[in-house]
Amino acid sequence: MTTKNERPEAMVRGQITQPYHKRVAKRIDDTVVFNFPDGIPAFEDSKRFILAVNDKIKPFFYFKSLDVKGLSFVCIDPFLVCRGYSVKLAAKDQSLLGLKDVNTAFVLALVTVEKDPRNTTANLLAPIVINMENLCGRQVILDENFPVRFNIWAGLEAQDREEHRDTPPATV
Amino acid sequence: MLILTRKSDESIIIGNNIKVKVLKIQGNQVHIGIEAPKDFSIYREEIFEQIRRENANAVQSNIQPAMLEQLESNLTGLKNLLLDQDEKDPARNRH
């Protein structure tokens, strides 16, 4: 089945399974201001954010508040770290974002960076969703049972093992 | 806190547009139905609190320049794993 055929169905269910990351990332620099009318949980006063692309930490981004001085996060495209990931957007969230087509939604996961990079996690339960048409964003809480602390390292290593399962090891 | 006693199938009204109904009581579980305007967010408290806590954990605001370097170097290992992924999947790079 082609991607084109899958899209109308994805729209009906309000489900995002395809990364929009590549196309959108090109259009983002730190002059693009995203509006979060409700802030994000624990930081409800912060209504405006920017994404700072920094080659040093690519594919991670900095997600910085314009309203609360010094408030910044690290985030990443969750589809990159968890292959089976999908976002089923509730009708309520779609309406709050003014989202007419889920394919214009840009999804990011907030990252909790730990001293040991192997313990760094991504929040897959509550992704940041931005409607790129109107630059409106919110942190949504999904109904699915995704982890709040998804271990990025372990996840990637598991993906890696899966990919090599069919390939015989180079050395025996 | 206002405390009201309700039976199964009884409701309470909050303001003029929110209705909370007790649907079923089963052992120590209560099934609650909520009717509210669609721009109201409704969450299980423990899940909402978990998200608040994790957001607070994820904040990088206290990072001094020296720590920022540390953070960036911590991310490098992960970054390499991710970039490997990307190169394995060239279709993603075309757009």
Chai-1 contact restraints between the chains, C-beta under 6 A:
chainA,res_idxA,chainB,res_idxB,connection_type,confidence,min_distance_angstrom,max_distance_angstrom,comment,restraint_id
A,K22,B,R92,contact,1.0,0.0,6.0,A-B,restraint_1
A,K22,B,H95,contact,1.0,0.0,6.0,A-B,restraint_2
A,R23,B,H95,contact,1.0,0.0,6.0,A-B,restraint_3
A,I40,B,N55,contact,1.0,0.0,6.0,A-B,restraint_4
A,P41,B,I51,contact,1.0,0.0,6.0,A-B,restraint_5
A,P41,B,R52,contact,1.0,0.0,6.0,A-B,restraint_6
A,P41,B,N55,contact,1.0,0.0,6.0,A-B,restraint_7
A,A42,B,R52,contact,1.0,0.0,6.0,A-B,restraint_8
A,A42,B,N55,contact,1.0,0.0,6.0,A-B,restraint_9
A,A42,B,A56,contact,1.0,0.0,6.0,A-B,restraint_10
A,K56,B,E72,contact,1.0,0.0,6.0,A-B,restraint_11
A,I57,B,E72,contact,1.0,0.0,6.0,A-B,restraint_12
A,I57,B,L75,contact,1.0,0.0,6.0,A-B,restraint_13
A,P59,B,L82,contact,1.0,0.0,6.0,A-B,restraint_14
A,F60,B,L75,contact,1.0,0.0,6.0,A-B,restraint_15
A,G70,B,S61,contact,1.0,0.0,6.0,A-B,restraint_16
A,L71,B,S61,contact,1.0,0.0,6.0,A-B,restraint_17
A,S72,B,Q60,contact,1.0,0.0,6.0,A-B,restraint_18
A,F73,B,A58,contact,1.0,0.0,6.0,A-B,restraint_19
A,L80,B,L82,contact,1.0,0.0,6.0,A-B,restraint_20
A,K92,B,K38,contact,1.0,0.0,6.0,A-B,restraint_21
A,S95,B,K38,contact,1.0,0.0,6.0,A-B,restraint_22
A,L96,B,D39,contact,1.0,0.0,6.0,A-B,restraint_23
A,L110,B,A58,contact,1.0,0.0,6.0,A-B,restraint_24
A,T112,B,N57,contact,1.0,0.0,6.0,A-B,restraint_25
A,T112,B,A58,contact,1.0,0.0,6.0,A-B,restraint_26
A,V113,B,L71,contact,1.0,0.0,6.0,A-B,restraint_27
A,P117,B,N74,contact,1.0,0.0,6.0,A-B,restraint_28
A,P117,B,G77,contact,1.0,0.0,6.0,A-B,restraint_29
A,P117,B,L78,contact,1.0,0.0,6.0,A-B,restraint_30
A,N123,B,E54,contact,1.0,0.0,6.0,A-B,restraint_31
A,A126,B,I51,contact,1.0,0.0,6.0,A-B,restraint_32
A,I141,B,Y43,contact,1.0,0.0,6.0,A-B,restraint_33
A,I141,B,I51,contact,1.0,0.0,6.0,A-B,restraint_34
A,V148,B,Q50,contact,1.0,0.0,6.0,A-B,restraint_35
A,V148,B,E54,contact,1.0,0.0,6.0,A-B,restraint_36
A,I152,B,L78,contact,1.0,0.0,6.0,A-B,restraint_37
A,L156,B,L81,contact,1.0,0.0,6.0,A-B,restraint_38
